[in-house]
Amino acid sequence: MLNYPILIAHRGGVVDSARSENSSKALEEAIRRGYTHVEIDARATADGNVICFHNDDLREEAGVDGLISEMACDEVTRISLKRSGELIPTFDEYCAACSERIEVMVDLKGCSNALLAPYASEIEASLSRHGLLNKALILINKQPRDNQDVIAHRFSGKARTSWRRSLEEARARAAVDLSFVERHYVFNHAEDFSEADILGYHELGLTVVASINLHHYSESAVPTGTSHIRQLQAWGVNGFQIDSVYDDLFFAAS
């Protein structure tokens, strides 16, 4: 049983030696364990469709050479994932599997200027079609790239988008924009937060989500991440995006 308000499974679910990133097996295990959300990596193909894959390069997860940004959707979705043996899913297929079962965080990987409209429209249409749009969390990099900030703006008022800037800037925006709080949530890595930051965001009425995953740490990832989680819990953070190596900290025996 989950004992925390928001817990987001990083890179498409519970990823391990048998479950690939953004795979059906990873998603199903995240649902079985009781995560509240799953992070979906939304990447554009050369023909403007959206698939679920973290990197542009296929080598690490699929074991083949090629860039998704240079391939058509039909070509990409015929490729198998190494660990799970499943085909790379489309964004719509992943949303369909989440519908009425788990909420989503959409990691906008961005796209070229030419693909802005089809990329954003397909993501919105899939989220809406499967009843996920209203509660979706839209995520971009701290330093936006590949039009991420432009794409995220298209979801303003439809889903909550990540605020990755300072508390001072959030206060300034909230003072002049009455809808700022309801349109955003705060997201950053654990080391980016202080106790005063979290208190200040909460005073504004903002939900705070911290990212704790193995790629953040060059060494001692599990003990360092665990220490960060304990500290942030004491400071009252609302939720976490995590790799599954940390999820024993969040699930109490039922």
N, C-alpha and C positions, 0 to 999 in steps of 0.2 A: 504494500500500500504506500503510495506516494505521500510524503509528509512535507511537501513544499509547494507553494502556489503555482509557480511556473518552472517547468523543467523541459528543456529543448534538446532533443537528440541531434548532435552535430553530424553534418555530412550525410543526412538521409536516413538516420536510424542508428541501430546498434551495429557498429562496424567492427569486425574481427577477422580471424583467419578464414572463416567460412562465409562471411557476409560482406559483400562489396559495398563501397560507398554508393548512396542513392540507388539501392537495389530493393526489390520487393522483400527479400528475406530480411534485410536490415530494418525496413519499415515495419514489417509484421512483428519483429522482436521488440521494437520500441513500443508498439501498441500493446503487446502482451505484457511488457514490464510495467506499463502505466505512465509513460511520459505524457505530458500535456500537449507538447508540440514536437514536430519534426522539422528540421531545417532542410529545405530543398534548394539545391544549387541549379539555378536557371540559366542555361547557356544557349546562345544563339548559333544555329547552323548557318552555312553559307547562303541558304535559300530563305532565311528569315524565320525558320521554325524554332521552337524551344524544346530542348531536351534537358534531362537531369544528369549533370556531370560537373565535377568540380573544376578540373583543369582543362585548358584548351587542348593540351597534348594528351593523346590517348595511351602513351606508353606505360605509365605507372599502373593504371587501373585495368586496362584492357590488353596490354602486352603487344600492341601493334603500333606501327608508325603512322602518324597523321595528326592533323589539327582539325578539331571540330569546326572551327571558323572557316575552313577551306573545303568542307564536305557538305553534301546535301543531307537532309534529315533522313531520307530513306536509306542512305548508305550508312549513316551513323547507327541507326536503330537495328541494323543487322549484325552489329558487333557485340560479341559476348564479353561480359565482365569476368576477369580472371578468377576471383575468389568464389563468387556465387554461381557462376555458370549461366547467369541470366543475360538477356539482351538489354542493352542500354534503353531505358524507358523515355518516352516523351513526357513533357511536363504535364500534359493533360492526363495521361495514364496514371501518373503518380498522384495527381489531385483526386482522380476518381477513387483510388485506393484509400485515400485519406478521408474522404467524405463521410461525415457523421461518425467518425471513429477517432480522429486526432486533429488538432489544429496545426497550422503551418507557419513557419518562418521562411520567407522567400529571400534567398541570397541572390540579389540581382548581379550577375556577372558582367552586365553591360554589353554593348554592341557598337557597331559602327554607326555613323550618322545615317547611312542609307537604310539601316534596318530598325531604326528607332520605333517607327510606327508599328510594323508587324510584331516586333519583339514585345513591346509593352501591351499591345492589344491582345496578343495571344495569352499572355500571363493573366491579364485581367479577366478575359473571357473564361479561361479555365477555372480560375478561382471562383468566379461568379456562378458558373455552371454547376459546380460541385458544392456550393454553399459555404465556401471558405473565405470569401473576400472580406466580409465585415470584421472578422476576428483575426485576419492575417497580420503578421508582423513583417514589414518590408525592411530589408537590410542592405546597406551598402558599405563599402570600405571607409575607413576613417579619412583617408585621402581619396576622394572619388576618382574613378578612372572609367574610360570607355562609356561616357555619358550616364554613369550610374545616378548622379544627382538629378539629371534631367528626367530620367525614367522614373525615379522615385517620386518626383514632383507630380507625375501623372496620377499617382495613387492618393494624393492629398485629399482627405475627407472621405475616402473610400476604405482605407485601411490605415493602420498606424505605421509610420515610417521612423527609422532610427535617427535619433539625435546623438551625434558623436562629437559635438563641440563642447565648449566649456560651460560650467554652471553660470558664469557671469553672462555669457551670450544667451543662455536659456532664459535667464531673468529678464534681460533686455527685450527679448522677443515676446515673452509672456506678457510684459507690461503693455505692449501695443497691439498684440494679436490675441484676442479672447479665445480663439479656437486652437491656439498653439498646443496646449496640454492634451486636449482630446485627440489631436492628430499625430502625436509623437509618443515614443517611448525612448528611454535612454539605454544605449548599448555601448559597451567598451570592454577591453581586457581588464582583468582583475587589478593589475598594477596601475591602471589609469585612474582608479578611484581612491579617494580618501573618505574617512568617516564624515567629514564636513560636507563633501560633495553629495553623498547619499542623503544626508539630512536636508541639504538645500534643495535637491531635486524633489524629495518627498514633500517639502513645504510648498513647492509649486504644484504638487499633485501629480507628478510624473512617476511612472513605473520605471524601475531600474533593473536591467538585466545585465549580468556579467558573463563574459565568455571565458571558460576554462577548458582548454584542450591541449593535447600533447604537442601540437606544432608551436605553441607559445613558448615552450621551454627547451633549451638546448641540452639540458641534463637534469637528472633528478625530477622528471616531470610529474610523477605520481605524488611524491611527498610535498613538492613545492605547490602543485595544484591543490592538494588537499589542505595545505596550510592556508592558501588564499581563500578557499571555499569557507573554511571555518571562520576566518576573519570577516569575510563579507556577510556571512550569516549573522554574526554578532552585531554587525553594523545595520542589519535590517534590509539587505537587498531583496528585491521582490522575486528574482528568478535567475536561472543560470542556463547557459547553453554549454553542454559538456560532451566530451567523449565518454563512452560507456565504462571506461576504467574507473570513473569516479562515482558511478551511480549507486554504489552501496551506501554512500553518505546520505542518500535522499529517500531510500525506500525502507520503510519500517516493516517488520514482519506482520502479515495480516492475520 
